[in-house]
Amino acid sequence: MPPQTNADAANGSIQEDSPYLQQNRKIAVLVDPYSTGCIVAQEMQKRGFLIIALWTTGFAEAMKLHVPKSCGRMDYFAQVDQQETLEKTKAVLENAADGHTIAAVLAGGEAGVDYADSLSEYFAQTQTGDDTDPILTNGTKIPNRRDKYVQQELIKQAGLRGVRQAGSDKFEEVESFLKTEAYPVVLKPTESAGSDGVKLCYTFEEAKEHFQKLMSSQLVNGGECPSVLCQEFLKGTEYVVDHVSRDGVHKTCMVWVYDKRKANGSSFVYFGMKPVDPTTEQSKILINYTRRVLDAMGILHGPTHAEIMMTAEGPCLVEMNCRSHGGDGCWRPLACALTGGYSQVEVAADAFVDPKAFSRIPDKPAYPFKAYGQEVIFVNNSCGKVKSTPGYDVIKNMPSFVHMDGLVSPGAEVDYTVDLITGIGSVIVMHKDQAVVERDIQFIRYLEEINGFFVYETKLENLKRPRGDTIMFETTPTPAVGKKGHTHRRVFSSDGPSLIRHMSNDRPELRGPLIKRMTTVDSSQEAVVIVDPYSTGCCVAEEITKRGFSVIALWTRGFAPEMKTHVPLSCGPIKYLAEVEEAESLVATSEAVYNAAGRLRVVACLAGGEAGVDLADALSEHMKIRTNGTAIPNRRDKKVQQEIIRKHGLRSVRQAGGAKFSDVEEFLKTEPYPVVLKPVESAGSDGVKLCHSFEEAEEHFHVLMKSQMVNGGSCPAVLCQEFLRGKEYVVDHVSRDGIHKTVMLWVYDKRPCHGSAFVYFGCVPVDSESPEAKILIPYVRGVLDALEFKNGPSHAEVMMTPDGPCLVEMNCRAHGGDGNWRPLCLALTGGYSQVEATVDSYLDKRQFLLIPDKPPSPFKASGQEVILVSYDRGVVKDTPGFEDIKELPSYVYLETGVRPGSVIDYTVDLFTGIGSVILMHHDAKVLEEDVRRIREMEKNHELFTFANQSGFMTSPSVSEFNPLPESAVASGRSDW
């Protein structure tokens, strides 16, 4: 484009003889000024220089408009484009200078380095004798010093540690290196802004793929990738060393170290950048090494930004950026505060326009620093569509706040932070008081932990509860398993074949004494029918057989075949007298049972799982044995349950149900959101969803109506209910003839995690003499009476709301979860659990009456269930954390579906959970320490090792391009 100057804009109105205007001013030409280059340009303007922006061929138009927020707007004296030759470019610049003197030529960013070297050298060579100040140049003796391959070869020639490498634009020329070098290896463009395209590759195939991708890529500054560099992967601590040079004298402006940690399944995530004491022995080694690198590269003038890895063998260059530290110069206020008045920006201006001021700059920053601070890089532990950003607003009001950059705007989709591409911004914090800085950083990390940065657009949340015994499958096909492993979804006790289950064999107290209980008659002559015995139902069956009774398994129509084979680990194989299928009628079914019993007398019929409740009630009533009867036709229907207890004056949820959407439409249009949708019949809480809008509710209604329950049968109707807020409890009873014995109370440990409103972290026993227990127990017994539930085990889920307890649902069967809680209950009570009490209620009246009305207070041991939470994402290579858990003193039982090859994700609900652990010990302090250790293993990413995962390795300080400059926020503080 033709040169555009402010003089042109004035239409020649400047009077050459005006005594008020400086007739001959100095001009600095900045080649491709963007990011920190704009700040250097403005600093030179403050020194009286005019600035001409020279844009190189192919430089992206979007980059020309990228100006740091701290700069406001850029007022260039002129803007010109690179010409075909240096001579023509110089002529265009001199014409644009309009009589003023071009006194400096320097790079304004990475893309401008090569041309700035060439052009400054050409200006220096063509200067006339009348020119008083020579133009500074690094020259072209080294043709392409920003080529990373060239850099490494130069420093090796100088006897400095460099990386093993190979580079070319042809794959066959790097193939031998990639076949012999130990993996992982780093692939990067030989020329790039920042570290765009830099990737860690773990296999030859992956490296080959990325090589070809780089060669066909367009770099952010414009232009194609000229060649690819393949290098060894350096292990160590990563530092940044910033210098400014003049006439070969190198001044250290600042030394920084990156705070890198494991997070969200990534081997390293940037958490921040901290200033380093320049007087330590390590800093002296780094500074000396970096200056020798500058000499080897022939760098005499200007700012540089070195990335150095301190390896076990000493410092090694990652790359030397022959321009200022990037990142929009957001670090400048902090650097000025630390040094007491200068940063690389001011020193860079001094080097080109004020040699005396440059000579007064210290050789390296004085220590101790004159303030405290660092860059904190935000790490996101959740995902979703951003509705608002309250966390940013809180940080802006911190006393140490200086500047935020790279922020996410409402409407953006964010993911878990695993690299800088998935980052959500950074903040510069600085204060004279170290305690203030430390407190603010601690609070920022707390915001990350509680996912306080964002409020997300509403999304469906699964309300699956830990004690549910089944899951729901949609009738739509499931995706094929990927090549890298099967995607893990939380497996529940009903998924027996998929489970890894382990019970401690090292603790004799878990086995309990051998107690043989007998009825008043010969149990060998009696049989018990269990309808759909699975999960805890198998534990009940086993207990019955131990007492000498024969057990007949009766399977309801449509019951899934795979469920019939699911036997809890604690049971071992169960030998049934016979297995009978439900017939077409109740009469025919009873005849089949009697035929199977033969000469044995059938003395009891009970449900072995959720699906068997209705048939057990009907058949026991028909056979005139202990029964809950059918006066209430379908007491497991959640809608029926709520309507019945409401009639009896007990707190119940507002609700509507039906098989047609029109049956619930009015309720969904008038009830405050969120609302809960669930099948009216289900095992556990399969298919239960929290919906935040009418549209979401309508969609999930139709999903449920076309869904197939894992127990068999379709969803008969959908129940829509108010969303209960409060603490969630479980109250387990066993009843006989309407006498209800409370066998255990539990409370769920639910917390926000990974952007989900609540994630289950565990299930903790509740003292039966606690205030909440004294409210919950009478309420639940009232519910049992209202439902005319008189015999057998029950499992109530109750929400303690501000208005008191409210039934979520009553499960008319034993507590689920494979009965893996049974050893814990035996220890807590001193000898019984719901399993033993269930058998007593049907077969041993005397023993049932001896069971306490409620569990002892205090408990006779300490324990709980710990539900494992994933803070990682990836393909599992091994599970060392599980082995560590098994060695804990309080360990009882581990249940998980995660194994090598599983693909796990961050836990946001029970389907993304990774297992559960039962812990028990007679010493409460031992239990507390073991729970703490498990939580520590989760957060420190010690549960799993992962298959190698490639990742982009962009460093924060070299991120030169921010496509959303308006996403930066600066403090109004006057102290910087």
TADA-V875209 format. One line per field, one symbol per residue. ss: DSSP state (h for helix, s for strand, l for the rest). psi: psi as a letter, one per 40 degrees, with the letter a starting at -180 (. if undefined). A space follows every 50 residues. Layout:
ss: ???
psi: ???
This chain:
ss: lllsshhhhllllllllllllllllssssssllllhhhhhhhhhhhllls ssssslllllhhhhllllhhhllllllssssllllhhhhhhhhhhhhlll sssssssllhhhhhhhhhhhhhhhhllllllllllllllllllllllhhh hhhhhhhlllllllsssslllhhhhhhhhhllllssssslllllllllss sllhhhhhhhhhhhhllslllllslllsssssllllssssssssssllss sssssssssssssllsssssssssslllllhhhhhhhhhhhhhhhhllll lssssssssssllsssssssslllllhhhllhhhhhhhhllllhhhhhhh hhhlhhhhhhlllllllllllssssssllllllssssslhhhhhhhllll ssssslllllllsslllllllllllssssssllhhhhhhhhhhhhhhhhl llllssllllsslllllllllssslllllllsllssslllllhhhhhhls sssllllhhhllllllllllllhhhssssssllllhhhhhhhhhhhllls ssssslllllhhhhlllllllllllllssssllllhhhhhhhhhhhhlll sssssssllhhhhhhhhhhhhhlllllllllllllllhhhhhhhhhhlll llllssssllhhhhhhhhhhllllssssslllllllllsssllhhhhhhh hhhhhlsssllllslllsssssllllssssssssssllssssssssssss sssllsssssssssslllllhhhhhhhhhhhhhhhhlllllsssssssss sllsssssssslllllhhhllhhhhhhhhllllhhhhhhhhhhlhhhhhh lllllllllllssssssllllllssssslhhhhhhhllllssssssllll lssslllllhhhlllssssssllhhhhhhhhhhhhhhhhlllllssllll sslllhhhllllllhhhlssllllll
psi: iihhiddddefeehhdeheehhdgiihhhhhghibdddddddddddeeii hhhhhihehhddddehhidedbihgidihiihadiddddddddddddfei hheihiheiddedddddddddddddeiidehdhihiieafdhdgeehddd dddddddeeihiihiiiiehddeeddddedihiiihhiidhihbfhehih heidddddddddddeeihideiiihdihhhiihhhahhihhhihihfehh hhdihiihhhiihfeidhhheihiihheeiddddddddddddddddefhd iiiihhhhhgideaihhdihhfaihafefeedddddddeeeiaddddddd ddegdddddehidiiiiiieiiiihhhhhhfiiahhdigdddddddeide hdhiifihiheihiihheaddeifaiihihidhdddddddddddddddde fedihiiiihhhfhideieiiihieiiiiihideihhhhhhidefddeih hhhheegdeddiihhhhiieihdeeiihhhhghibdddddddddddeeii hhhhhihehhddddehhidedahhhidihiihadiddddddddddddbei hheihiheideeddddddddddefihieafdhdgeehddddddddddeei hiiiiiiieidddeddddedhiiiihhiidhihbfhehihheiddddddd ddddeeihideiiihdihhhiihhhahhihhhihihfehhhhdiiihhhh iihfeidhhheihhihheeiddddddddddddddddefhdhaiighhhhg ideaihhdihhfaihafefeedddddddeeeiadddddddddegddddde hidiiihiieiiiihhhhhhfihahhdigddddddeeidehdihhiehih eihiihheaddeieaihhihiehddddddddddddddddefediiiihhi iifhideegdhhegdeeihiieiee.
